[in-house]
Amino acid sequence: MPDKRVALITGANQGVGLQVAKELVAHGLTVLVGSRNFEKGEAAAREIGTGAHAIQLDVTDQASITAAAERIRSEFGRLDVLVNNAAISNTGRRPGETIEEYAKSTRPSNVSLDEVRAVWETNVFGVLAVYQAMLPLLRESTTANIVIVSSGVGSLATNADPTYYYRNMYGPVYPASKAALNAITLAMMIELESTPIKIRLVSPGFTSTNLNNFAGTESVEDGSREVVRVALLGPDDPTGTFTRWENVTIPW
Ligand SMILES: NC(=O)c1ccc[n+]([C@@H]2O[C@H](COP(=O)([O-])OP(=O)(O)OC[C@H]3O[C@@H](n4cnc5c(N)ncnc54)[C@H](OP(=O)(O)O)[C@@H]3O)[C@@H](O)[C@H]2O)c1
């Protein structure tokens, strides 16, 4: 069994996941840089340096998830931190189309069901599939911590408030996928209540990444800070939280 804590981050070849990987390595963890494209994962791990290892992991491909879990078991024997970070915001926003224009073309009345299914496949079912595959490895750890990277845009309480400025942006594709992710996470939280395994929901800031065509207003360093903070929480810290920087509670 390794001395260092072992972390797996899904979708860690770019954006928030890559930044979290860098910082967990800097904090002395061994980090498995999940990437659906192995070469991109290798490039990211090389950029991070010693302590980072690429691992092929497509969260929509059960064979890939199973192979990743088997590799972690044979090489490390356990998992201490799982950061479920991988997500997509859409499958085909037209070049130059703004987030507002995309929101108008994806209302409940006109959205393509294929678009909803594709985004939910990654953002909701992908997270559940990775949870199922990695849970036996997390049970081998005495300090297991699961981080679910959600988003404030998935908050049902916030969007149900008629005075909320951005509620026009709440649609069935990405925002509702994060609301569904929160719902599934609540079920995981209830399942894990009687175990030492901690599980927390977290939202990065509005961060300049590929997910939003780099329209985010926060740097990747600032936008990722809460994810890093929560990933480094210990077994005595509170579980079942949903927060943004710094430790501000987001209503579900
Ligand atoms: N950026 C923001 O403002 C913001 C705000 C709130 C929440 N978030 C959340 O933060 C997390 C990270 O997003 P980001 O902004 O860093 O986006 P990003 O830069 O687009 O990174 C997303 C990552 O997920 C990976 N991914 C997508 N589909 C995958 C799949 N099927 N299997 C495995 N990996 C897959 C991508 O891989 P490829 O490189 O192969 O595409 C990429 O590495 C997401 O959960 C997002 O919803 C972001």
The ligand as an SDF file (V2000), in Angstrom:
LIG
                    3D

 48 52  0  0  0  0  0  0  0  0999 V2000
  -15.9020   26.6430  -15.7770 N   0  0  0  0  0  0  0  0  0  0  0  0
  -16.8790   27.0610  -15.0040 C   0  0  0  0  0  0  0  0  0  0  0  0
  -17.2220   28.2570  -14.9650 O   0  0  0  0  0  0  0  0  0  0  0  0
  -17.6220   26.0900  -14.1440 C   0  0  0  0  0  0  0  0  0  0  0  0
  -18.5820   26.5870  -13.2420 C   0  0  0  0  0  0  0  0  0  0  0  0
  -19.2820   25.7000  -12.4400 C   0  0  0  0  0  0  0  0  0  0  0  0
  -19.0200   24.3480  -12.5370 C   0  0  0  0  0  0  0  0  0  0  0  0
  -18.0640   23.8860  -13.3930 N   0  0  0  0  0  0  0  0  0  0  0  0
  -17.7930   22.4470  -13.4150 C   0  0  0  0  0  0  0  0  0  0  0  0
  -16.3990   22.2510  -13.2460 O   0  0  0  0  0  0  0  0  0  0  0  0
  -16.0260   20.9970  -13.8350 C   0  0  0  0  0  0  0  0  0  0  0  0
  -14.8290   21.1760  -14.7340 C   0  0  0  0  0  0  0  0  0  0  0  0
  -15.2060   21.9850  -15.8170 O   0  0  0  0  0  0  0  0  0  0  0  0
  -14.1730   22.9330  -16.5960 P   0  0  0  0  0  0  0  0  0  0  0  0
  -14.7300   24.2890  -16.5320 O   0  0  0  0  0  0  0  0  0  0  0  0
  -12.8070   22.6720  -16.1320 O   0  0  0  0  0  0  0  0  0  0  0  0
  -14.3820   22.3990  -18.0950 O   0  0  0  0  0  0  0  0  0  0  0  0
  -13.3500   21.9110  -19.1930 P   0  0  0  0  0  0  0  0  0  0  0  0
  -12.1190   22.7630  -19.2040 O   0  0  0  0  0  0  0  0  0  0  0  0
  -14.1510   21.8030  -20.4500 O   0  0  0  0  0  0  0  0  0  0  0  0
  -12.9300   20.4690  -18.6810 O   0  0  0  0  0  0  0  0  0  0  0  0
  -13.8510   19.4140  -18.6790 C   0  0  0  0  0  0  0  0  0  0  0  0
  -13.0710   18.1260  -18.6100 C   0  0  0  0  0  0  0  0  0  0  0  0
  -14.0110   17.0430  -18.6200 O   0  0  0  0  0  0  0  0  0  0  0  0
  -13.5490   16.1060  -19.5820 C   0  0  0  0  0  0  0  0  0  0  0  0
  -14.6060   15.2670  -20.1040 N   0  0  0  0  0  0  0  0  0  0  0  0
  -15.6860   15.5880  -20.8460 C   0  0  0  0  0  0  0  0  0  0  0  0
  -16.3890   14.4820  -21.1680 N   0  0  0  0  0  0  0  0  0  0  0  0
  -15.7340   13.4330  -20.6140 C   0  0  0  0  0  0  0  0  0  0  0  0
  -15.9370   12.0420  -20.5730 C   0  0  0  0  0  0  0  0  0  0  0  0
  -16.9690   11.4640  -21.2190 N   0  0  0  0  0  0  0  0  0  0  0  0
  -15.0770   11.2660  -19.8900 N   0  0  0  0  0  0  0  0  0  0  0  0
  -14.0300   11.8110  -19.2410 C   0  0  0  0  0  0  0  0  0  0  0  0
  -13.7440   13.1340  -19.2690 N   0  0  0  0  0  0  0  0  0  0  0  0
  -14.6000   13.9200  -19.9410 C   0  0  0  0  0  0  0  0  0  0  0  0
  -12.9080   16.9500  -20.6610 C   0  0  0  0  0  0  0  0  0  0  0  0
  -12.0900   16.1390  -21.4960 O   0  0  0  0  0  0  0  0  0  0  0  0
  -11.6970   16.5850  -23.0040 P   0  0  0  0  0  0  0  0  0  0  0  0
  -10.5120   17.5010  -22.8670 O   0  0  0  0  0  0  0  0  0  0  0  0
  -11.3660   15.2910  -23.6580 O   0  0  0  0  0  0  0  0  0  0  0  0
  -12.8800   17.2730  -23.5900 O   0  0  0  0  0  0  0  0  0  0  0  0
  -12.1310   17.9140  -19.7920 C   0  0  0  0  0  0  0  0  0  0  0  0
  -10.9380   17.3350  -19.3400 O   0  0  0  0  0  0  0  0  0  0  0  0
  -17.2750   20.4820  -14.5340 C   0  0  0  0  0  0  0  0  0  0  0  0
  -17.9470   19.5710  -13.7020 O   0  0  0  0  0  0  0  0  0  0  0  0
  -18.1180   21.7430  -14.7110 C   0  0  0  0  0  0  0  0  0  0  0  0
  -19.4930   21.4500  -14.8300 O   0  0  0  0  0  0  0  0  0  0  0  0
  -17.3560   24.7140  -14.2040 C   0  0  0  0  0  0  0  0  0  0  0  0
  1  2  1  0
  2  3  2  0
  2  4  1  0
  4  5  1  0
  4 48  2  0
  5  6  2  0
  6  7  1  0
  7  8  2  0
  8  9  1  0
  8 48  1  0
  9 10  1  0
  9 46  1  0
 10 11  1  0
 11 12  1  0
 11 44  1  0
 12 13  1  0
 13 14  1  0
 14 15  2  0
 14 16  1  0
 14 17  1  0
 17 18  1  0
 18 19  2  0
 18 20  1  0
 18 21  1  0
 21 22  1  0
 22 23  1  0
 23 24  1  0
 23 42  1  0
 24 25  1  0
 25 26  1  0
 25 36  1  0
 26 27  1  0
 26 35  1  0
 27 28  2  0
 28 29  1  0
 29 30  1  0
 29 35  2  0
 30 31  1  0
 30 32  2  0
 32 33  1  0
 33 34  2  0
 34 35  1  0
 36 37  1  0
 36 42  1  0
 37 38  1  0
 38 39  2  0
 38 40  1  0
 38 41  1  0
 42 43  1  0
 44 45  1  0
 44 46  1  0
 46 47  1  0
M  CHG  2   8   1  16  -1
M  END
$$$$
